[in-house]
Amino acid sequence: MTQPPAGRYGRSVSDDARKDRQLRVAGAVLGVGFIALLCWFGFSYVSEASTVSGELIKSRPVSDTEVEAHLEVRKESDVTGVCSLRALDYDRAEVGRADFTFEAGETRVDRVVTLETTRRAHAAQLVGCHPSEG
């Protein structure tokens, strides 16, 4: 049997097979990448469960040397958490900083803390929360 002239009647069967193989490889690579991404997100979600998170609900200056801050902290009940706050003046310069410890035993702590300052502060800012190292 004779072969038709190349390119005259469309692509040959071998061209179609090569394209199909390339599509399968590309699909497999994308599928593996997607599964790896899902695993990474799942691991970060699970590992985040053992962290301490906090939210600054509100703050207000109570004197020229103190600021009150209302904190809500979430953590595991067997973890002692530490949250760092800083006080800022009207120019956003730092005028005070302190760490506040939240003992193990509760999963959600709602507390008003007082932060000492070197001069009149305008607001408090939550720097971050983390498990205690000791």
DANORSUL-V833648 format. One line per field, one symbol per residue. ss: DSSP state (H for helix, E for strand, L for the rest). phi: phi as a letter, one per 30 degrees, with the letter a starting at -180 (. if undefined). psi: psi as a letter, one per 20 degrees, with the letter a starting at -180 (. if undefined). A space follows every 10 residues. Layout:
BEGIN
ss->???
phi->???
psi->???
END
This chain:
BEGIN
ss->LLLLLLLLLL LLHHHHHHHH HHHHHHHHHH HHHHHHHHHH HHHHHHHHLL LLEEEEEEEE EEELLEEEEE EEEELLLLLL EEEEEEEELL LLLEEEEEEE EELLLLLEEE EEEEEELLLL LLEEEEEEEE ELLL
phi->.cddedidcj dddddddddd dddddddddd dddddddddd dddddddddc ccbbbddaba dcadbbbcbc cbccaddccc cbccbbcbdd diddbaaacb cbddkbcbcb bccccdbdae ccacbddlba ddca
psi->pqqqppihka qrhhgghggg gggggggggh gggggggggg ggghgghhhj rpqrpogrqq piaijqpppo qopprqhjpp qpppqqqqah jkqpjqqqpp poqqhqhppo qpqppqrhap qhrqpogrqr qql.
END
